[in-house]
Amino acid sequence: MLRSALVVPSLKQVALYEPPLSLKGSSPTSWVARYDREIAQGKLPQALVTVIKGIPVDPLLAALPR
């Protein structure tokens, strides 16, 4: 994606997501194995829900049902 922004003249804007970095356990990582499995199986919506529920950003989002 970032490379495309450099070489495609018609591409004016890009949105990038940088995953959180856990320093000394500051962010839980127990969700990563499930996320990896879901990505490998092509279950992209489920993988997104796993990230949303796994990263403690918003309690409302963490309460989403699977």
PQR file with spaces between the fields and no chain letter, atoms N, CA, C, O and H, PARSE charges and radii, in Angstrom:
ATOM       1  N    MET     1       0.824   -1.180    0.000 -0.4000 1.5000
ATOM       2  CA   MET     1       0.000    0.000    0.000 -0.0000 2.0000
ATOM       3  C    MET     1       0.874    1.252    0.000  0.5500 1.7000
ATOM       4  O    MET     1       0.670    2.146   -0.822 -0.5500 1.4000
ATOM       5  N    LEU     2       1.810    1.325    0.878 -0.4000 1.5000
ATOM       6  CA   LEU     2       2.659    2.509    0.944 -0.0000 2.0000
ATOM       7  C    LEU     2       3.457    2.674   -0.344  0.5500 1.7000
ATOM       8  O    LEU     2       3.637    3.793   -0.825 -0.5500 1.4000
ATOM       9  H    LEU     2       1.976    0.600    1.546  0.4000 1.0000
ATOM      10  N    ARG     3       3.926    1.591   -0.892 -0.4000 1.5000
ATOM      11  CA   ARG     3       4.663    1.641   -2.156 -0.0000 2.0000
ATOM      12  C    ARG     3       3.770    2.184   -3.275  0.5500 1.7000
ATOM      13  O    ARG     3       4.220    2.969   -4.109 -0.5500 1.4000
ATOM      14  H    ARG     3       3.781    0.682   -0.501  0.4000 1.0000
ATOM      15  N    SER     4       2.514    1.766   -3.285 -0.4000 1.5000
ATOM      16  CA   SER     4       1.563    2.251   -4.291 -0.0000 2.0000
ATOM      17  C    SER     4       1.436    3.765   -4.235  0.5500 1.7000
ATOM      18  O    SER     4       1.337    4.416   -5.275 -0.5500 1.4000
ATOM      19  H    SER     4       2.148    1.129   -2.607  0.4000 1.0000
ATOM      20  N    ALA     5       1.438    4.324   -3.051 -0.4000 1.5000
ATOM      21  CA   ALA     5       1.327    5.780   -2.898 -0.0000 2.0000
ATOM      22  C    ALA     5       2.500    6.495   -3.557  0.5500 1.7000
ATOM      23  O    ALA     5       2.374    7.645   -3.976 -0.5500 1.4000
ATOM      24  H    ALA     5       1.519    3.794   -2.206  0.4000 1.0000
ATOM      25  N    LEU     6       3.625    5.824   -3.649 -0.4000 1.5000
ATOM      26  CA   LEU     6       4.801    6.431   -4.254 -0.0000 2.0000
ATOM      27  C    LEU     6       4.816    6.327   -5.779  0.5500 1.7000
ATOM      28  O    LEU     6       5.392    7.180   -6.455 -0.5500 1.4000
ATOM      29  H    LEU     6       3.727    4.889   -3.309  0.4000 1.0000
ATOM      30  N    VAL     7       4.190    5.295   -6.315 -0.4000 1.5000
ATOM      31  CA   VAL     7       4.330    5.037   -7.749 -0.0000 2.0000
ATOM      32  C    VAL     7       3.050    5.216   -8.572  0.5500 1.7000
ATOM      33  O    VAL     7       3.113    5.170   -9.801 -0.5500 1.4000
ATOM      34  H    VAL     7       3.721    4.602   -5.766  0.4000 1.0000
ATOM      35  N    VAL     8       1.904    5.415   -7.940 -0.4000 1.5000
ATOM      36  CA   VAL     8       0.648    5.589   -8.672 -0.0000 2.0000
ATOM      37  C    VAL     8       0.265    7.070   -8.618  0.5500 1.7000
ATOM      38  O    VAL     8      -0.187    7.548   -7.577 -0.5500 1.4000
ATOM      39  H    VAL     8       1.853    5.453   -6.942  0.4000 1.0000
ATOM      40  N    PRO     9       0.438    7.796   -9.712 -0.5600 1.5000
ATOM      41  CA   PRO     9       0.199    9.236   -9.713  0.2800 2.0000
ATOM      42  C    PRO     9      -1.234    9.635   -9.336  0.5500 1.7000
ATOM      43  O    PRO     9      -1.443   10.693   -8.742 -0.5500 1.4000
ATOM      44  N    SER    10      -2.204    8.808   -9.673 -0.4000 1.5000
ATOM      45  CA   SER    10      -3.595    9.164   -9.388 -0.0000 2.0000
ATOM      46  C    SER    10      -3.970    8.953   -7.916  0.5500 1.7000
ATOM      47  O    SER    10      -5.022    9.416   -7.475 -0.5500 1.4000
ATOM      48  H    SER    10      -2.033    7.949  -10.155  0.4000 1.0000
ATOM      49  N    LEU    11      -3.139    8.276   -7.175 -0.4000 1.5000
ATOM      50  CA   LEU    11      -3.394    8.031   -5.755 -0.0000 2.0000
ATOM      51  C    LEU    11      -2.950    9.251   -4.959  0.5500 1.7000
ATOM      52  O    LEU    11      -1.756    9.532   -4.849 -0.5500 1.4000
ATOM      53  H    LEU    11      -2.285    7.899   -7.533  0.4000 1.0000
ATOM      54  N    LYS    12      -3.919    9.970   -4.407 -0.4000 1.5000
ATOM      55  CA   LYS    12      -3.636   11.239   -3.724 -0.0000 2.0000
ATOM      56  C    LYS    12      -3.508   11.089   -2.206  0.5500 1.7000
ATOM      57  O    LYS    12      -2.786   11.851   -1.564 -0.5500 1.4000
ATOM      58  H    LYS    12      -4.888    9.742   -4.496  0.4000 1.0000
ATOM      59  N    GLN    13      -4.205   10.114   -1.638 -0.4000 1.5000
ATOM      60  CA   GLN    13      -4.174    9.931   -0.193 -0.0000 2.0000
ATOM      61  C    GLN    13      -4.179    8.442    0.137  0.5500 1.7000
ATOM      62  O    GLN    13      -4.718    7.632   -0.616 -0.5500 1.4000
ATOM      63  H    GLN    13      -4.792    9.494   -2.159  0.4000 1.0000
ATOM      64  N    VAL    14      -3.579    8.095    1.255 -0.4000 1.5000
ATOM      65  CA   VAL    14      -3.647    6.734    1.775 -0.0000 2.0000
ATOM      66  C    VAL    14      -3.902    6.808    3.272  0.5500 1.7000
ATOM      67  O    VAL    14      -3.517    7.772    3.934 -0.5500 1.4000
ATOM      68  H    VAL    14      -3.140    8.753    1.867  0.4000 1.0000
ATOM      69  N    ALA    15      -4.546    5.794    3.785 -0.4000 1.5000
ATOM      70  CA   ALA    15      -4.750    5.673    5.230 -0.0000 2.0000
ATOM      71  C    ALA    15      -3.974    4.445    5.675  0.5500 1.7000
ATOM      72  O    ALA    15      -4.162    3.359    5.126 -0.5500 1.4000
ATOM      73  H    ALA    15      -4.859    5.012    3.247  0.4000 1.0000
ATOM      74  N    LEU    16      -3.118    4.603    6.651 -0.4000 1.5000
ATOM      75  CA   LEU    16      -2.294    3.503    7.135 -0.0000 2.0000
ATOM      76  C    LEU    16      -2.642    3.197    8.579  0.5500 1.7000
ATOM      77  O    LEU    16      -2.992    4.095    9.344 -0.5500 1.4000
ATOM      78  H    LEU    16      -2.966    5.485    7.098  0.4000 1.0000
ATOM      79  N    TYR    17      -2.545    1.946    8.945 -0.4000 1.5000
ATOM      80  CA   TYR    17      -2.774    1.520   10.312 -0.0000 2.0000
ATOM      81  C    TYR    17      -1.489    0.928   10.844  0.5500 1.7000
ATOM      82  O    TYR    17      -0.907    0.036   10.226 -0.5500 1.4000
ATOM      83  H    TYR    17      -2.261    1.217    8.323  0.4000 1.0000
ATOM      84  N    GLU    18      -1.052    1.409   11.964 -0.4000 1.5000
ATOM      85  CA   GLU    18       0.132    0.856   12.605 -0.0000 2.0000
ATOM      86  C    GLU    18      -0.314    0.099   13.841  0.5500 1.7000
ATOM      87  O    GLU    18      -0.843    0.706   14.773 -0.5500 1.4000
ATOM      88  H    GLU    18      -1.525    2.134   12.466  0.4000 1.0000
ATOM      89  N    PRO    19      -0.113   -1.213   13.874 -0.5600 1.5000
ATOM      90  CA   PRO    19      -0.547   -1.982   15.036  0.2800 2.0000
ATOM      91  C    PRO    19       0.172   -1.519   16.303  0.5500 1.7000
ATOM      92  O    PRO    19       1.303   -1.037   16.236 -0.5500 1.4000
ATOM      93  N    PRO    20      -0.474   -1.664   17.442 -0.5600 1.5000
ATOM      94  CA   PRO    20       0.152   -1.240   18.697  0.2800 2.0000
ATOM      95  C    PRO    20       1.373   -2.094   19.030  0.5500 1.7000
ATOM      96  O    PRO    20       1.461   -3.260   18.646 -0.5500 1.4000
ATOM      97  N    LEU    21       2.276   -1.507   19.726 -0.4000 1.5000
ATOM      98  CA   LEU    21       3.490   -2.188   20.160 -0.0000 2.0000
ATOM      99  C    LEU    21       3.402   -2.380   21.668  0.5500 1.7000
ATOM     100  O    LEU    21       3.249   -1.416   22.418 -0.5500 1.4000
ATOM     101  H    LEU    21       2.204   -0.559   20.037  0.4000 1.0000
ATOM     102  N    SER    22       3.498   -3.625   22.102 -0.4000 1.5000
ATOM     103  CA   SER    22       3.431   -3.926   23.529 -0.0000 2.0000
ATOM     104  C    SER    22       4.834   -3.859   24.122  0.5500 1.7000
ATOM     105  O    SER    22       5.729   -4.601   23.717 -0.5500 1.4000
ATOM     106  H    SER    22       3.622   -4.408   21.493  0.4000 1.0000
ATOM     107  N    LEU    23       5.011   -2.975   25.068 -0.4000 1.5000
ATOM     108  CA   LEU    23       6.282   -2.845   25.762 -0.0000 2.0000
ATOM     109  C    LEU    23       6.141   -3.371   27.181  0.5500 1.7000
ATOM     110  O    LEU    23       5.378   -2.833   27.983 -0.5500 1.4000
ATOM     111  H    LEU    23       4.284   -2.372   25.397  0.4000 1.0000
ATOM     112  N    LYS    24       6.882   -4.422   27.479 -0.4000 1.5000
ATOM     113  CA   LYS    24       6.871   -5.022   28.820 -0.0000 2.0000
ATOM     114  C    LYS    24       5.448   -5.351   29.283  0.5500 1.7000
ATOM     115  O    LYS    24       5.087   -5.102   30.433 -0.5500 1.4000
ATOM     116  H    LYS    24       7.502   -4.859   26.828  0.4000 1.0000
ATOM     117  N    GLY    25       4.650   -5.913   28.374 -0.4000 1.5000
ATOM     118  CA   GLY    25       3.298   -6.330   28.724 -0.0000 2.0000
ATOM     119  C    GLY    25       2.285   -5.207   28.822  0.5500 1.7000
ATOM     120  O    GLY    25       1.215   -5.403   29.398 -0.5500 1.4000
ATOM     121  H    GLY    25       4.944   -6.115   27.440  0.4000 1.0000
ATOM     122  N    SER    26       2.588   -4.033   28.279 -0.4000 1.5000
ATOM     123  CA   SER    26       1.684   -2.893   28.390 -0.0000 2.0000
ATOM     124  C    SER    26       0.393   -3.084   27.599  0.5500 1.7000
ATOM     125  O    SER    26      -0.615   -2.438   27.886 -0.5500 1.4000
ATOM     126  H    SER    26       3.458   -3.874   27.811  0.4000 1.0000
ATOM     127  N    SER    27       0.422   -3.956   26.620 -0.4000 1.5000
ATOM     128  CA   SER    27      -0.762   -4.247   25.821 -0.0000 2.0000
ATOM     129  C    SER    27      -0.895   -5.760   25.721  0.5500 1.7000
ATOM     130  O    SER    27       0.084   -6.443   25.422 -0.5500 1.4000
ATOM     131  H    SER    27       1.241   -4.480   26.387  0.4000 1.0000
ATOM     132  N    PRO    28      -2.085   -6.293   25.964 -0.5600 1.5000
ATOM     133  CA   PRO    28      -2.229   -7.752   25.913  0.2800 2.0000
ATOM     134  C    PRO    28      -1.978   -8.293   24.506  0.5500 1.7000
ATOM     135  O    PRO    28      -2.315   -7.648   23.513 -0.5500 1.4000
ATOM     136  N    THR    29      -1.392   -9.464   24.436 -0.4000 1.5000
ATOM     137  CA   THR    29      -1.108  -10.087   23.148 -0.0000 2.0000
ATOM     138  C    THR    29      -1.737  -11.474   23.032  0.5500 1.7000
ATOM     139  O    THR    29      -1.472  -12.189   22.066 -0.5500 1.4000
ATOM     140  H    THR    29      -1.119   -9.988   25.243  0.4000 1.0000
ATOM     141  N    SER    30      -2.558  -11.859   23.990 -0.4000 1.5000
ATOM     142  CA   SER    30      -3.151  -13.198   23.969 -0.0000 2.0000
ATOM     143  C    SER    30      -4.074  -13.406   22.774  0.5500 1.7000
ATOM     144  O    SER    30      -4.352  -14.549   22.413 -0.5500 1.4000
ATOM     145  H    SER    30      -2.774  -11.278   24.774  0.4000 1.0000
ATOM     146  N    TRP    31      -4.544  -12.354   22.165 -0.4000 1.5000
ATOM     147  CA   TRP    31      -5.452  -12.425   21.023 -0.0000 2.0000
ATOM     148  C    TRP    31      -4.725  -12.691   19.704  0.5500 1.7000
ATOM     149  O    TRP    31      -5.369  -13.054   18.719 -0.5500 1.4000
ATOM     150  H    TRP    31      -4.317  -11.426   22.459  0.4000 1.0000
ATOM     151  N    VAL    32      -3.406  -12.523   19.657 -0.4000 1.5000
ATOM     152  CA   VAL    32      -2.654  -12.578   18.404 -0.0000 2.0000
ATOM     153  C    VAL    32      -2.729  -13.951   17.731  0.5500 1.7000
ATOM     154  O    VAL    32      -2.860  -14.018   16.508 -0.5500 1.4000
ATOM     155  H    VAL    32      -2.883  -12.228   20.457  0.4000 1.0000
ATOM     156  N    ALA    33      -2.649  -15.040   18.490 -0.4000 1.5000
ATOM     157  CA   ALA    33      -2.707  -16.380   17.902 -0.0000 2.0000
ATOM     158  C    ALA    33      -4.039  -16.609   17.207  0.5500 1.7000
ATOM     159  O    ALA    33      -4.078  -17.161   16.107 -0.5500 1.4000
ATOM     160  H    ALA    33      -2.542  -14.985   19.483  0.4000 1.0000
ATOM     161  N    ARG    34      -5.128  -16.192   17.836 -0.4000 1.5000
ATOM     162  CA   ARG    34      -6.455  -16.336   17.220 -0.0000 2.0000
ATOM     163  C    ARG    34      -6.537  -15.495   15.947  0.5500 1.7000
ATOM     164  O    ARG    34      -7.051  -15.951   14.926 -0.5500 1.4000
ATOM     165  H    ARG    34      -5.097  -15.744   18.729  0.4000 1.0000
ATOM     166  N    TYR    35      -6.034  -14.284   16.015 -0.4000 1.5000
ATOM     167  CA   TYR    35      -6.008  -13.390   14.855 -0.0000 2.0000
ATOM     168  C    TYR    35      -5.237  -14.037   13.699  0.5500 1.7000
ATOM     169  O    TYR    35      -5.713  -14.039   12.564 -0.5500 1.4000
ATOM     170  H    TYR    35      -5.617  -13.913   16.844  0.4000 1.0000
ATOM     171  N    ASP    36      -4.070  -14.575   13.976 -0.4000 1.5000
ATOM     172  CA   ASP    36      -3.261  -15.227   12.945 -0.0000 2.0000
ATOM     173  C    ASP    36      -4.016  -16.385   12.294  0.5500 1.7000
ATOM     174  O    ASP    36      -3.980  -16.547   11.074 -0.5500 1.4000
ATOM     175  H    ASP    36      -3.683  -14.573   14.898  0.4000 1.0000
ATOM     176  N    ARG    37      -4.704  -17.195   13.115 -0.4000 1.5000
ATOM     177  CA   ARG    37      -5.487  -18.316   12.571 -0.0000 2.0000
ATOM     178  C    ARG    37      -6.599  -17.808   11.655  0.5500 1.7000
ATOM     179  O    ARG    37      -6.802  -18.335   10.561 -0.5500 1.4000
ATOM     180  H    ARG    37      -4.733  -17.064   14.106  0.4000 1.0000
ATOM     181  N    GLU    38      -7.312  -16.789   12.109 -0.4000 1.5000
ATOM     182  CA   GLU    38      -8.425  -16.262   11.320 -0.0000 2.0000
ATOM     183  C    GLU    38      -7.939  -15.655   10.006  0.5500 1.7000
ATOM     184  O    GLU    38      -8.585  -15.829    8.973 -0.5500 1.4000
ATOM     185  H    GLU    38      -7.147  -16.362   12.998  0.4000 1.0000
ATOM     186  N    ILE    39      -6.823  -14.954   10.029 -0.4000 1.5000
ATOM     187  CA   ILE    39      -6.248  -14.402    8.799 -0.0000 2.0000
ATOM     188  C    ILE    39      -5.860  -15.540    7.855  0.5500 1.7000
ATOM     189  O    ILE    39      -6.154  -15.483    6.661 -0.5500 1.4000
ATOM     190  H    ILE    39      -6.298  -14.813   10.868  0.4000 1.0000
ATOM     191  N    ALA    40      -5.204  -16.566    8.382 -0.4000 1.5000
ATOM     192  CA   ALA    40      -4.769  -17.701    7.560 -0.0000 2.0000
ATOM     193  C    ALA    40      -5.958  -18.423    6.932  0.5500 1.7000
ATOM     194  O    ALA    40      -5.844  -18.967    5.833 -0.5500 1.4000
ATOM     195  H    ALA    40      -4.965  -16.612    9.352  0.4000 1.0000
ATOM     196  N    GLN    41      -7.090  -18.431    7.622 -0.4000 1.5000
ATOM     197  CA   GLN    41      -8.294  -19.093    7.121 -0.0000 2.0000
ATOM     198  C    GLN    41      -9.137  -18.171    6.240  0.5500 1.7000
ATOM     199  O    GLN    41     -10.187  -18.578    5.743 -0.5500 1.4000
ATOM     200  H    GLN    41      -7.182  -17.989    8.514  0.4000 1.0000
ATOM     201  N    GLY    42      -8.686  -16.941    6.046 -0.4000 1.5000
ATOM     202  CA   GLY    42      -9.439  -15.999    5.224 -0.0000 2.0000
ATOM     203  C    GLY    42     -10.653  -15.413    5.910  0.5500 1.7000
ATOM     204  O    GLY    42     -11.534  -14.869    5.244 -0.5500 1.4000
ATOM     205  H    GLY    42      -7.833  -16.610    6.449  0.4000 1.0000
ATOM     206  N    LYS    43     -10.719  -15.512    7.226 -0.4000 1.5000
ATOM     207  CA   LYS    43     -11.851  -14.997    7.996 -0.0000 2.0000
ATOM     208  C    LYS    43     -11.558  -13.560    8.422  0.5500 1.7000
ATOM     209  O    LYS    43     -11.328  -13.285    9.599 -0.5500 1.4000
ATOM     210  H    LYS    43     -10.003  -15.954    7.767  0.4000 1.0000
ATOM     211  N    LEU    44     -11.570  -12.659    7.461 -0.4000 1.5000
ATOM     212  CA   LEU    44     -11.162  -11.279    7.727 -0.0000 2.0000
ATOM     213  C    LEU    44     -12.101  -10.534    8.681  0.5500 1.7000
ATOM     214  O    LEU    44     -11.608   -9.835    9.566 -0.5500 1.4000
ATOM     215  H    LEU    44     -11.756  -12.882    6.505  0.4000 1.0000
ATOM     216  N    PRO    45     -13.429  -10.646    8.546 -0.5600 1.5000
ATOM     217  CA   PRO    45     -14.287   -9.956    9.522  0.2800 2.0000
ATOM     218  C    PRO    45     -14.057  -10.451   10.950  0.5500 1.7000
ATOM     219  O    PRO    45     -14.019   -9.659   11.892 -0.5500 1.4000
ATOM     220  N    GLN    46     -13.903  -11.777   11.102 -0.4000 1.5000
ATOM     221  CA   GLN    46     -13.651  -12.324   12.435 -0.0000 2.0000
ATOM     222  C    GLN    46     -12.312  -11.840   12.979  0.5500 1.7000
ATOM     223  O    GLN    46     -12.191  -11.559   14.171 -0.5500 1.4000
ATOM     224  H    GLN    46     -13.934  -12.420   10.337  0.4000 1.0000
ATOM     225  N    ALA    47     -11.312  -11.742   12.118 -0.4000 1.5000
ATOM     226  CA   ALA    47      -9.999  -11.264   12.552 -0.0000 2.0000
ATOM     227  C    ALA    47     -10.089   -9.817   13.030  0.5500 1.7000
ATOM     228  O    ALA    47      -9.444   -9.443   14.010 -0.5500 1.4000
ATOM     229  H    ALA    47     -11.410  -11.970   11.149  0.4000 1.0000
ATOM     230  N    LEU    48     -10.881   -9.013   12.346 -0.4000 1.5000
ATOM     231  CA   LEU    48     -11.062   -7.618   12.767 -0.0000 2.0000
ATOM     232  C    LEU    48     -11.708   -7.555   14.146  0.5500 1.7000
ATOM     233  O    LEU    48     -11.289   -6.771   14.997 -0.5500 1.4000
ATOM     234  H    LEU    48     -11.405   -9.317   11.551  0.4000 1.0000
ATOM     235  N    VAL    49     -12.723   -8.376   14.364 -0.4000 1.5000
ATOM     236  CA   VAL    49     -13.375   -8.403   15.682 -0.0000 2.0000
ATOM     237  C    VAL    49     -12.379   -8.849   16.756  0.5500 1.7000
ATOM     238  O    VAL    49     -12.381   -8.313   17.865 -0.5500 1.4000
ATOM     239  H    VAL    49     -13.064   -9.013   13.673  0.4000 1.0000
ATOM     240  N    THR    50     -11.543   -9.814   16.435 -0.4000 1.5000
ATOM     241  CA   THR    50     -10.531  -10.278   17.390 -0.0000 2.0000
ATOM     242  C    THR    50      -9.595   -9.148   17.789  0.5500 1.7000
ATOM     243  O    THR    50      -9.258   -9.009   18.965 -0.5500 1.4000
ATOM     244  H    THR    50     -11.541  -10.249   15.535  0.4000 1.0000
ATOM     245  N    VAL    51      -9.175   -8.345   16.828 -0.4000 1.5000
ATOM     246  CA   VAL    51      -8.305   -7.201   17.135 -0.0000 2.0000
ATOM     247  C    VAL    51      -9.041   -6.197   18.009  0.5500 1.7000
ATOM     248  O    VAL    51      -8.504   -5.734   19.015 -0.5500 1.4000
ATOM     249  H    VAL    51      -9.449   -8.457   15.873  0.4000 1.0000
ATOM     250  N    ILE    52     -10.272   -5.858   17.627 -0.4000 1.5000
ATOM     251  CA   ILE    52     -11.050   -4.860   18.371 -0.0000 2.0000
ATOM     252  C    ILE    52     -11.257   -5.308   19.815  0.5500 1.7000
ATOM     253  O    ILE    52     -11.143   -4.503   20.740 -0.5500 1.4000
ATOM     254  H    ILE    52     -10.708   -6.235   16.810  0.4000 1.0000
ATOM     255  N    LYS    53     -11.562   -6.589   20.008 -0.4000 1.5000
ATOM     256  CA   LYS    53     -11.788   -7.091   21.357 -0.0000 2.0000
ATOM     257  C    LYS    53     -10.477   -7.313   22.110  0.5500 1.7000
ATOM     258  O    LYS    53     -10.458   -7.279   23.341 -0.5500 1.4000
ATOM     259  H    LYS    53     -11.655   -7.242   19.256  0.4000 1.0000
ATOM     260  N    GLY    54      -9.387   -7.540   21.385 -0.4000 1.5000
ATOM     261  CA   GLY    54      -8.122   -7.851   22.035 -0.0000 2.0000
ATOM     262  C    GLY    54      -7.340   -6.652   22.510  0.5500 1.7000
ATOM     263  O    GLY    54      -6.596   -6.735   23.487 -0.5500 1.4000
ATOM     264  H    GLY    54      -9.403   -7.569   20.385  0.4000 1.0000
ATOM     265  N    ILE    55      -7.504   -5.528   21.821 -0.4000 1.5000
ATOM     266  CA   ILE    55      -6.773   -4.317   22.188 -0.0000 2.0000
ATOM     267  C    ILE    55      -7.690   -3.442   23.033  0.5500 1.7000
ATOM     268  O    ILE    55      -8.725   -2.993   22.540 -0.5500 1.4000
ATOM     269  H    ILE    55      -8.109   -5.460   21.027  0.4000 1.0000
ATOM     270  N    PRO    56      -7.345   -3.192   24.271 -0.5600 1.5000
ATOM     271  CA   PRO    56      -8.234   -2.441   25.171  0.2800 2.0000
ATOM     272  C    PRO    56      -8.240   -0.934   24.869  0.5500 1.7000
ATOM     273  O    PRO    56      -7.633   -0.143   25.592 -0.5500 1.4000
ATOM     274  N    VAL    57      -8.927   -0.559   23.804 -0.4000 1.5000
ATOM     275  CA   VAL    57      -8.993    0.850   23.426 -0.0000 2.0000
ATOM     276  C    VAL    57     -10.284    1.476   23.914  0.5500 1.7000
ATOM     277  O    VAL    57     -10.280    2.571   24.476 -0.5500 1.4000
ATOM     278  H    VAL    57      -9.421   -1.201   23.217  0.4000 1.0000
ATOM     279  N    ASP    58     -11.389    0.777   23.697 -0.4000 1.5000
ATOM     280  CA   ASP    58     -12.704    1.314   24.030 -0.0000 2.0000
ATOM     281  C    ASP    58     -13.539    0.205   24.654  0.5500 1.7000
ATOM     282  O    ASP    58     -13.772   -0.815   24.005 -0.5500 1.4000
ATOM     283  H    ASP    58     -11.392   -0.113   23.240  0.4000 1.0000
ATOM     284  N    PRO    59     -13.996    0.369   25.884 -0.5600 1.5000
ATOM     285  CA   PRO    59     -14.782   -0.677   26.542  0.2800 2.0000
ATOM     286  C    PRO    59     -16.054   -1.035   25.765  0.5500 1.7000
ATOM     287  O    PRO    59     -16.496   -2.184   25.791 -0.5500 1.4000
ATOM     288  N    LEU    60     -16.633   -0.063   25.083 -0.4000 1.5000
ATOM     289  CA   LEU    60     -17.844   -0.349   24.301 -0.0000 2.0000
ATOM     290  C    LEU    60     -17.531   -1.306   23.159  0.5500 1.7000
ATOM     291  O    LEU    60     -18.287   -2.244   22.905 -0.5500 1.4000
ATOM     292  H    LEU    60     -16.274    0.870   25.062  0.4000 1.0000
ATOM     293  N    LEU    61     -16.417   -1.069   22.473 -0.4000 1.5000
ATOM     294  CA   LEU    61     -16.035   -1.969   21.380 -0.0000 2.0000
ATOM     295  C    LEU    61     -15.648   -3.344   21.907  0.5500 1.7000
ATOM     296  O    LEU    61     -15.941   -4.358   21.272 -0.5500 1.4000
ATOM     297  H    LEU    61     -15.803   -0.307   22.679  0.4000 1.0000
ATOM     298  N    ALA    62     -15.001   -3.384   23.045 -0.4000 1.5000
ATOM     299  CA   ALA    62     -14.596   -4.660   23.628 -0.0000 2.0000
ATOM     300  C    ALA    62     -15.823   -5.504   24.012  0.5500 1.7000
ATOM     301  O    ALA    62     -15.724   -6.727   24.109 -0.5500 1.4000
ATOM     302  H    ALA    62     -14.763   -2.561   23.560  0.4000 1.0000
ATOM     303  N    ALA    63     -16.969   -4.861   24.228 -0.4000 1.5000
ATOM     304  CA   ALA    63     -18.192   -5.561   24.614 -0.0000 2.0000
ATOM     305  C    ALA    63     -18.950   -6.113   23.408  0.5500 1.7000
ATOM     306  O    ALA    63     -19.976   -6.771   23.573 -0.5500 1.4000
ATOM     307  H    ALA    63     -17.049   -3.868   24.149  0.4000 1.0000
ATOM     308  N    LEU    64     -18.455   -5.851   22.201 -0.4000 1.5000
ATOM     309  CA   LEU    64     -19.127   -6.370   20.996 -0.0000 2.0000
ATOM     310  C    LEU    64     -19.234   -7.881   21.057  0.5500 1.7000
ATOM     311  O    LEU    64     -18.288   -8.555   21.466 -0.5500 1.4000
ATOM     312  H    LEU    64     -17.620   -5.316   22.068  0.4000 1.0000
ATOM     313  N    PRO    65     -20.378   -8.421   20.655 -0.5600 1.5000
ATOM     314  CA   PRO    65     -20.472   -9.882   20.593  0.2800 2.0000
ATOM     315  C    PRO    65     -19.706  -10.409   19.395  0.5500 1.7000
ATOM     316  O    PRO    65     -19.486   -9.680   18.427 -0.5500 1.4000
ATOM     317  N    ARG    66     -19.310  -11.629   19.449 -0.4000 1.5000
ATOM     318  CA   ARG    66     -18.652  -12.256   18.301 -0.0000 2.0000
ATOM     319  C    ARG    66     -19.726  -12.586   17.351  0.5500 1.7000
ATOM     320  O    ARG    66     -19.457  -13.131   16.281 -0.5500 1.4000
ATOM     321  H    ARG    66     -19.488  -12.220   20.235  0.4000 1.0000
